[in-house]
């Protein structure tokens, strides 16, 4: 009976993983998913307010608290779904790209704030990357990659470390503690942050990171999002659900590289590996 229960549990976990993988692929390929991002334009790089290929004049407000958009009716911009002409102050968009306030036809312009700087992101469902996407290469589910973990928060305030981002700039990465787990008899740790919903978030690399796909390699780094730990810090570390970062699908995302200590000395042949066909 025990063996049968274990086999049933494995089948259930594998089926749940297959549903998760299908949902992930659908979300990536969605009209305003990561593949739709054509550009991230920092307003500090365009002091006159003229952003490449985006109508209107986009400038940072004098007090630095918002973006000021000025446009004519002939430029065709929509604000909150209505034709826009004149001047408006815009704060950072907090929803998904499909909920951005400013649009042009099917395109959505997302206002972004990061470390005191403002940017506009251009999401276009007609992007070449979205048209060429053929799926996500992911390893088959395996029980050995789902193990118990224990989260230990840092004493006092959260830590912030400077790490390089994919655009070559160094930015702060907030970390809240360490996640310990055992793989094949060896204990490992990852430095993690806590998300608003209480779940954990780690940026990690392993022995496959950056190697060619035909040699069993995976993207340069990946994300891991374990569920919120219980009162004793217990959670599950499931590398079957390792995620490709958004920058694996579009070059214009600002993904951070792993912080010191988050490169695992083993090949994690699990989870999402590489995008296919774009």
C-alpha positions, 0 to 999 in steps of 0.5 A, a space after each residue: 500500500 505504501 509503495 502504491 501511495 508513493 507512486 500515486 503521489 508522484 503521478 499527481 505531482 507530475 500531472 500538476 507540474 505539467 499543468 503548471 508548465 502549460 500555464 507558464 508557456 501560455 502566459 509567456 506567449 500572451 499578447 502582453 507577455 514578456 515576448 511582447 516587450 520591444 524596448 525599455 527607454 530611460 528618460 534620462 537618456 532622452 533629455 528632450 523627451 523624444 523616445 524612439 518610435 513612441 509618439 509624444 514627449 515624455 519627460 520627468 517632472 521637475 520634482 522627480 515624482 512622475 512622468 509628464 506626457 505631452 501629445 497632440 491629437 494627431 499622434 494617436 495616443 490613447 489615455 485610459 482608452 480615450 483619444 488624448 491631447 494635452 499634458 498629463 502627469 503619470 505615475 508608475 503603472 502597477 498592473 500588467 502591461 494590458 492595464 497600462 494607461 497609455 496606448 497606441 493601437 495594440 501597443 501599451 506604454 508602461 511607465 516604470 520607476 526604478 531607483 529614482 529613474 523613470 522609463 517607458 516600456 513598449 509592449 507590442 503584441 505584434 513583436 517578432 519575438 512573439 511570432 517566432 516563439 515555439 515554447 519553453 524547453 523544460 526537463 521532465 518532472 523528477 521527484 529528486 528535485 523537490 526537497 524540504 527546505 528551511 528559511 532563516 531570516 536575517 536578524 534586523 533589517 533586510 540586506 541589500 547587495 549590489 549585483 550586476 544586471 543584464 544591461 551591465 549596470 549594478 543595482 541593489 538586490 534586496 535579500 531577507 534570509 537564507 534557504 537551506 536544503 539537501 540534495 543528494 546528501 549535501 546541504 546547500 543554501 540560497 540567499 532569498 528575498 520575501 515577496 509581498 505575498 510571503 513567498 520566497 524568491 531566489 536568483 540562482 545559477 548552477 553548473 549548467 548555466 550559460 552552457 550551450 543547449 545542445 550540451 545540456 546547458 541552461 540560460 545564464 541564470 534562473 529564478 526560484 519561487 518557493 511557497 511562503 514558509 510556515 511559522 517554523 521556516 519550513 517550505 518546499 524547494 522544487 527545482 522542477 519549477 525553476 523559472 527562466 527570467 523575463 530577460 530570457 525572452 526579451 533583452 529589454 528586461 532588467 534582470 539581476 544576476 545571482 548574488 554572491 553565494 547563489 551559484 550551486 556547484 552541481 548541475 540542476 537538470 530540472 525546470 525551465 532550461 531555454 526558450 525555443 524558437 525566438 
